Amino acid sequence: MFLAESLRWEISLIGLSLTLFTLANVLTKPYKHHTDWQLCVWLIFLNVPFIHSWLSHLNIDSATLYLYTNPTLNLVNGPMLYLYVRTLINNESAGIKTTEFWHFAPFLLFYLLYISTSHPEMMPQPDRDLLNIEPVAISSVMTFLQPVLIHFGFINVISFVGYSVATIVLLNNHQKKIPGFFSQNDIQVNLKWIYALPGTFATLALTAAIFESVTLFNSLVHPLILHLLSFLCFVIILCFFGLKQKPVFQIDTSQTNASILNIENKTLDEDKNDVEKTNTQIRSELEQNDSDKTFVYQTIEHMNAYMKSEKPFMDPDFSVYTLASSLNIPRRMLSQVLSTGLSKNFYQYVNEFRIEEVKFQLANQTENTTILDIAFQAGFKSKSSFNSLFKQHCDITPSQYRKKMQQQNDAS
């Protein structure tokens, strides 16, 4: 088991170091959202195997610690993943609701069962191949339920897979809503980095199954190494992306953006008041009533004038809530005005103005200003999305368009 001895400490050291760095950064933020606290708690749970390995490396053996930080803690990972994502994409400021704590009921059941009865080893512990901690209490009920612990690994996998599927459904539904709310589709809005978490789990679970079924690999790689690697992958992903991730519907709460925050909260409240009306009902009303049609055309005219004069689209974080407040109409109504009057969503509408701004600048600025600088000034955040949208609207690339404009200017 050469790899078990040579990598166990290194893997644990990396995981613990990354976690401490991330916790220090998160906890020193001037403003911490519910998702920041959820991230901190989750990282602590994920670091339990690293702590075990660290103590083993230092020859510190504590049966009590191993008892109360037992493998049933892994059952919190599925619910934590699901609730973390749900809180990120929720347009309310509340964190985990009281009614949602039932997600942790299986963990609580297994945890109490584990510490209350004798049990077989459920997961390889560092240097504790024959772990056998005396029970705190034994009863006929506990003896009856004891075989459940033998299949804990399978139950843990099923639990995480189930919550992974539920999380993917949440993310997929969120993807469909993005064009109606945001003018950007970057990784902090679409949350595509979270797909890597269940994907990593599936890859490592399959790898572990292959390694454990092949005698040659099993003699070289201890199952504990694969176990630690899976936790390390989770920690790396969460530390790298989670540290920068803000709730999708939560904007900067600094003093300079306090007025914008009030705008966002106001339109969010309007959304809640209009919740009894579906999008279809609102659209039907706008299409059937002549006065509503007039309202649609007047709103579009007002909106276009505002976009051209104030150029709010140059703010990369410009959202439908900000525009709705500027026009003094509910967000839901604005979305239906765009859909009914222009057959566009908010994402398409705003980025057309950005493209037109880029085209104007490309036609009038010298080559000393790079195309990417112009794109960023117009409100784009991503080079790839800018190039894609520009090609979609103009049928040529930005560089080809600039060259074409220069040729026309030279000819004139």
ZINORHU-V224712 format. One record per pair of residues at least 12 apart in sequence whose ideal C-beta (glycine too) atoms are under 10 Angstrom apart, sorted by the first residue. I is the first residue (numbers start at 1). J is the second residue. Records with the same first field share a line. If there is no record, write none. Layout:
# ZINORHU-V224712
I = J, J
This chain:
# ZINORHU-V224712
1 = 218, 219, 220, 221, 222, 223, 224, 225
2 = 219, 220, 221, 222
3 = 220, 221, 222, 224, 225, 226
4 = 124, 126, 220, 221, 222, 223, 224, 225, 228
5 = 222, 225
6 = 225
7 = 221, 222, 224, 225, 228, 229
8 = 49, 50, 52, 53, 54, 56, 57, 126, 127, 222, 224, 225, 227, 228
9 = 50, 53, 54, 56, 57, 58, 126, 228
10 = 53, 228, 232
11 = 49, 50, 53, 224, 225, 227, 228, 229, 231, 232
12 = 47, 49, 50, 51, 52, 53, 54, 55, 56, 57, 126, 228, 231, 232
13 = 50, 53, 54, 57
14 = 50, 228, 232, 235, 236
15 = 43, 46, 47, 49, 50, 51, 53, 54, 228, 229, 231, 232, 233, 234, 235, 236, 239
16 = 47, 50, 51, 53, 54, 235
17 = 50, 235, 239
18 = 43, 47, 50, 232, 235, 236, 238, 239, 240, 243
19 = 40, 43, 44, 46, 47, 50, 235, 238, 239
20 = 43, 47, 239
21 = 239, 243
22 = 39, 40, 43, 235, 238, 239, 240, 242, 243
23 = 39, 40, 43, 44, 47, 239, 243
25 = 239, 243, 244
26 = 39, 40, 43, 239, 242, 243
27 = 40
29 = 243
30 = 253, 254
31 = 246, 250, 252, 253, 254
33 = 87, 88, 93, 95, 245, 246, 247, 250, 253
34 = 83, 84, 87, 88, 90, 93, 94, 95, 96, 247, 250
35 = 83, 84, 85, 86, 87, 88, 90, 95, 242, 245, 246, 247, 248, 250
36 = 95, 242, 243, 245, 246, 247
37 = 87, 95, 96
38 = 80, 83, 84, 85, 87, 88, 95, 96, 242
39 = 80, 84, 88, 238, 239, 242, 243, 245
40 = 242
41 = 76, 80, 84
42 = 76, 77, 79, 80, 81, 83, 84, 234, 235, 238, 242
43 = 80, 234, 235, 238, 239, 242
44 = 73
45 = 69, 73, 74, 75, 76, 77, 80, 107, 231
46 = 73, 74, 76, 77, 80, 230, 231, 232, 234, 235, 238, 239
47 = 231, 232, 235
48 = 65, 69, 70, 71, 73, 74, 231
49 = 69, 71, 73, 74, 123, 124, 125, 126, 224, 227, 228, 230, 231, 232
50 = 228, 231, 232, 235
51 = 65, 69
52 = 65, 66, 69, 71, 123, 125, 126, 127, 128, 224, 228
53 = 125, 126, 127, 224, 227, 228
54 = 126
55 = 126, 127
56 = 125, 126, 127, 128, 224
57 = 126, 127
59 = 127
61 = 126, 127, 128
63 = 128, 131, 132, 133, 134
64 = 133
66 = 125, 126, 128, 131, 133
67 = 114, 115, 131, 133, 134, 135, 136
68 = 111, 114, 115
70 = 110, 111, 114, 115, 119, 122, 123, 125, 131, 133, 149, 152
71 = 110, 111, 114, 121, 122, 123, 124, 125, 149, 152, 153, 156, 227
72 = 106, 107, 108, 109, 110, 111, 112, 113, 114, 115, 119, 122, 123, 149, 152, 155, 156
73 = 107, 110, 111, 114
74 = 107, 110, 122, 123, 152, 153, 156, 157, 159, 160, 227, 231
75 = 103, 104, 105, 106, 107, 108, 109, 110, 111, 152, 155, 156, 159, 160, 163
76 = 103, 104, 106, 107, 108, 111, 159
77 = 107, 156, 159, 160, 163, 164, 197, 201, 231, 234
78 = 103, 104, 106, 107, 156, 157, 158, 159, 160, 161, 162, 163, 164, 166, 167, 198, 201
79 = 96, 100, 101, 102, 103, 104, 105, 106, 107, 159, 160, 163, 166
80 = 96, 103, 104, 107, 163
81 = 160, 163, 164, 166, 167, 194, 197, 198, 201, 234, 238
82 = 100, 103, 162, 163, 164, 165, 166, 167, 169, 170
83 = 95, 96, 97, 100, 101, 103, 104, 163, 167
84 = 96, 167, 194, 197, 238, 242, 245
85 = 163, 166, 167, 168, 170, 171, 174, 191, 194, 197, 248
86 = 100, 166, 167, 170, 174
87 = 100, 247, 248
88 = 170, 171, 174, 188, 191, 194, 242, 245, 246, 247, 248, 249, 250
89 = 170, 171, 173, 174, 177, 178, 189, 191, 247, 248, 249
90 = 247, 248, 249, 250
91 = 177, 181, 247, 248, 249, 250, 264, 267, 268, 271, 272, 321, 331
92 = 247, 249, 268, 272
93 = 247, 249, 250, 265, 268
95 = 247
103 = 159, 163, 166
106 = 155, 156, 159
107 = 156, 159
109 = 145, 148
110 = 122, 145, 148, 149, 152, 155, 156, 159
112 = 136, 142
113 = 141, 142, 145, 146, 148, 149, 152
114 = 133, 135, 146, 149, 152
115 = 133, 135, 136, 137
116 = 135, 136, 137, 138, 139, 141, 142, 145
117 = 135, 136, 137, 138, 139, 141, 142, 143, 144, 145, 146, 149
118 = 132, 133, 134, 135, 136, 138, 142, 143, 146, 149
119 = 131, 132, 133, 135, 142, 146, 147, 148, 149, 150, 152
120 = 132, 146, 147, 149, 150, 152
121 = 149, 150
122 = 149, 150, 151, 152, 153, 156
123 = 152, 153, 156, 223, 224, 227
124 = 222, 223, 224, 225, 226, 227, 228
125 = 224
126 = 222, 224, 228
127 = 224
157 = 201, 205
160 = 197, 198, 201, 202, 205
161 = 198, 201, 202, 205
163 = 198
164 = 195, 197, 198, 199, 201, 202
165 = 198
167 = 191, 194, 195, 197, 198
168 = 194, 195, 197, 198, 199
170 = 191, 194
171 = 190, 191, 192, 194, 195, 198
172 = 195
174 = 189, 190, 191, 194, 248
175 = 189, 190, 191, 192
177 = 248, 345
178 = 190, 191, 248, 345, 346, 347
179 = 320, 335, 344, 345, 346, 347, 348, 349, 351
180 = 279, 320, 331, 332, 334, 335, 336, 338, 339, 345, 346, 347, 348
181 = 248, 249, 319, 320, 321, 331, 335, 345, 346, 347
182 = 248, 249, 317, 318, 319, 320, 321, 345, 346, 347, 350
183 = 312, 313, 315, 316, 317, 318, 319, 320, 322, 323, 346, 347, 348, 349, 350, 351, 353, 354, 379, 380, 381
184 = 316, 317, 318, 319, 347, 350, 351, 379, 380, 381, 382, 385
185 = 347, 351, 381, 382, 385, 389
186 = 316, 380, 381, 382, 385
187 = 241, 244, 245, 381, 382
188 = 241, 244, 245, 246, 247, 248, 317, 381
189 = 246, 248, 249, 317, 319, 381
190 = 248
191 = 241, 245, 248
192 = 241
193 = 237, 238, 240, 241, 242, 244, 245
194 = 237, 238, 241, 242, 245
196 = 233, 234, 236, 237, 238, 241
197 = 233, 234, 237, 238, 241
199 = 233, 237
200 = 229, 230, 233, 234, 236, 237
201 = 230, 233, 234
203 = 230, 233
204 = 226, 227, 229, 230, 231, 232, 233, 234
205 = 226, 230
207 = 221, 226, 229, 230
208 = 221, 223, 225, 226, 227, 229, 230
209 = 226
211 = 223, 225, 226
212 = 226
249 = 264, 268, 319, 321
250 = 264
251 = 263, 264, 265, 317, 319, 321, 322
252 = 317
257 = 317
259 = 325
260 = 315, 317, 319, 321, 322, 325
262 = 325
263 = 319, 321, 322, 323, 324, 325, 326
264 = 319, 321, 322, 324, 325, 331
265 = 321, 325
266 = 321, 324, 325, 330, 331
267 = 319, 320, 321, 322, 323, 324, 325, 329, 330, 331, 332, 334
268 = 321, 331
269 = 330
270 = 321, 324, 325, 329, 330, 331, 332, 333
271 = 321, 324, 330, 331, 332
273 = 330, 332
274 = 330, 331, 332, 333
275 = 332
277 = 330, 332, 333, 336
278 = 332
279 = 332, 335, 336, 339
280 = 336
281 = 336
282 = 330, 332, 333, 335, 336, 337, 339, 340
283 = 335, 336, 337, 339, 340
284 = 336, 340
285 = 333, 336, 340
286 = 299, 333, 336, 337, 339, 340, 341
287 = 336, 340, 341
292 = 333, 336, 337, 340
293 = 340, 341
295 = 329, 333, 337, 341
296 = 333, 336, 337, 338, 339, 340, 341, 342
297 = 337, 341
298 = 337, 341
299 = 327, 329, 333, 334, 337, 338, 341
300 = 337, 338, 340, 341, 342, 349
301 = 341
302 = 326, 327, 328, 329
303 = 323, 324, 326, 327, 329, 334, 337, 338, 341, 342, 349
304 = 342, 349, 353
306 = 323, 326, 327
307 = 323, 326, 349, 350, 352, 353, 356
308 = 353, 356, 357
310 = 326
311 = 353, 354, 357, 378, 379
312 = 326, 350, 353, 379
313 = 349, 350, 351, 352, 353, 354, 355, 356, 357, 378, 379, 380
314 = 353, 354, 357, 376, 377, 378, 379, 380
315 = 350, 379
316 = 354, 376, 378, 379, 380, 381, 382
317 = 379, 381
318 = 346, 350, 353, 354, 379
319 = 331, 346, 350
320 = 332, 334, 335, 338, 345, 346, 347, 349, 350
321 = 334, 346
323 = 338, 346, 349, 350
324 = 337, 346
331 = 346
334 = 346
338 = 350
347 = 389
348 = 389, 392, 393
350 = 379
351 = 378, 379, 380, 385, 386, 389, 390, 392, 393
352 = 389, 393
353 = 378, 379
354 = 375, 377, 378, 379, 380, 386, 389, 390, 393
355 = 375, 378, 380, 386, 389, 390, 392, 393, 394, 398
356 = 378, 393
357 = 374, 375, 377, 378, 379, 380
358 = 371, 374, 375, 376, 377, 378, 379, 380, 386, 389, 390, 393, 394, 398, 401, 402
359 = 374, 378, 390, 393, 394, 398, 401, 402, 405
360 = 374, 378, 405
361 = 373, 374, 375, 377, 378, 402
362 = 374, 375, 390, 398, 399, 401, 402, 403, 404, 405, 406
363 = 401, 402, 404, 405, 406, 408, 409
364 = 405, 409
365 = 402, 405
366 = 406
367 = 402, 403, 406
371 = 383, 386, 387, 390, 397, 398, 399, 401, 402
372 = 386, 387, 398
374 = 386, 398, 402
375 = 387, 389, 390, 398
383 = 398
386 = 398
387 = 399
